[in-house]
């Protein structure tokens, strides 16, 4: 069954501001005690201008999915699902980030922020054994998920096969790889960088489908980097090699 889209519930000030600016918010729930705070009056006015219902309540936390919604919760029209082919077309040459079963939605949100900043316009993630792209991810993304396309697939391994058939090179991050991601010539070609899950790294099937395994070189004795940090370094290396930054 095709995904109905993402982002039907958005929480956190910056995430909600971005959703309102995108014209997606149907109902904005805002705490009365926040109305005099910096930006909140402007936010409610912008939501009303877009035709949203503004619901002023004493406390939005009973409506929230996250633990710290920052006084605002928005019900929104979901962002439509995107196909792999559409995601490939977002950049020329193609540039995608593939998340191999990340489990923490905050890391997914942080990855979206890095992608937006570095000009990598699409993320591929799994609907199985992976963090949902829900309110927590949107809050961590602080508005980036309004701009970075998300493709949800049932199998990352099969998605990689499809990308390869479309001429996209597959580069997996692995601490055991011999070559460095930095300066890798393939990053100037149509490419998908694959980042493994927290702790476990790339799954076996996904690693086998990558054309190249590359590492992020480290001087110190630490075994690995946090998934969101590794993602940020990877997408910025794409931007650097392509002279986007």
C-alpha positions, -999 to 999 in steps of 0.1 A, spaced: 0 0 0 14 34 -9 22 58 19 -4 84 26 23 110 32 41 124 62 37 153 85 0 152 95 10 162 130 37 189 136 50 201 169 77 225 181 79 262 172 103 261 142 87 230 127 52 245 130 63 279 115 76 260 85 44 240 81 23 272 83 46 288 57 40 258 34 2 263 37 -3 229 52 -18 236 86 -55 231 91 -57 236 128 -31 253 151 -33 246 188 -14 272 208 -11 278 245 -26 310 258 5 317 279 27 317 248 7 343 229 29 372 241 61 353 234 84 363 206 70 350 173 39 333 186 15 362 177 30 363 142 26 326 139 -11 326 148 -17 355 125 1 337 96 -19 305 103 -52 324 103 -42 341 70 -38 307 54 -73 297 66 -63 276 95 -84 273 126 -65 288 156 -74 269 188 -61 287 219 -58 263 249 -43 263 284 -19 235 277 -11 217 244 7 188 260 -23 165 262 -26 169 224 11 164 217 31 133 207 64 148 217 74 156 253 82 193 246 60 207 219 70 243 228 34 255 232 23 246 197 7 216 180 -5 217 144 -28 194 125 -17 195 89 -24 181 54 2 154 49 31 159 25 25 136 -4 46 105 -9 74 107 -34 87 79 -57 123 70 -60 123 83 -96 109 116 -85 135 118 -57 163 111 -82 151 140 -103 154 165 -74 191 171 -82 213 168 -113 233 147 -110 211 128 -85 220 130 -48 202 110 -22 207 100 14 195 64 22 189 56 59 193 19 66 170 14 95 177 43 118 157 38 150 158 73 166 135 98 149 156 126 162 185 113 141 162 112 111 151 148 117 188 159 122 197 141 89 170 161 71 184 194 85 219 184 73 205 174 38 187 207 34 218 227 44 241 208 21 218 207 -9 210 170 -8 173 171 -17 160 136 -9 160 109 18 151 73 14 139 54 45 122 22 54 87 17 67 99 -14 86 121 -16 116 129 21 114 120 54 130 86 67 118 86 101 101 63 115 127 60 145 151 94 138 168 113 137 135 95 169 123 104 187 155 141 177 153 141 187 116 130 222 126 113 228 92 137 209 70 112 182 62 90 207 44 118 210 18 137 177 18 118 149 -1 112 117 18 107 83 0 94 56 22 101 20 10 94 -14 24 129 -27 16 160 -7 15 179 -35 -3 153 -35 -31 153 3 -33 191 2 -38 186 -23 -67 162 1 -83 186 30 -78 214 11 -94 193 2 -124 187 39 -128 224 45 -130 229 58 -94 261 48 -76 256 33 -42 282 43 -15 278 28 20 294 42 51 313 15 70 339 19 97 356 -12 84 361 1 48 396 8 36 390 39 15 378 73 28 346 90 18 365 123 17 375 131 -19 357 101 -34 353 107 -71 320 89 -73 303 117 -53 304 139 -84 283 112 -102 246 103 -96 250 89 -61 232 76 -30 251 76 3 238 49 26 241 54 64 235 24 87 215 23 119 227 34 153 251 9 167 246 -19 142 256 0 110 247 -13 76 227 -45 74 243 -73 55 220 -72 25 224 -35 22 262 -36 24 263 -63 -2 243 -41 -26 266 -11 -23 291 -4 -51 316 10 -27 320 10 11 338 40 25 347 53 59 348 86 77 385 87 88 390 94 125 422 104 144 410 95 179 403 61 193 365 63 191 349 34 173 322 54 154 303 86 151 267 93 160 245 85 130 234 121 126 270 134 128 281 108 102 252 119 80 261 155 82 297 149 73 287 127 44 262 151 28 286 180 32 313 160 14 289 156 -15 284 194 -15 321 201 -12 331 177 -40 304 192 -62 314 228 -53 281 236 -38 296 250 -7 
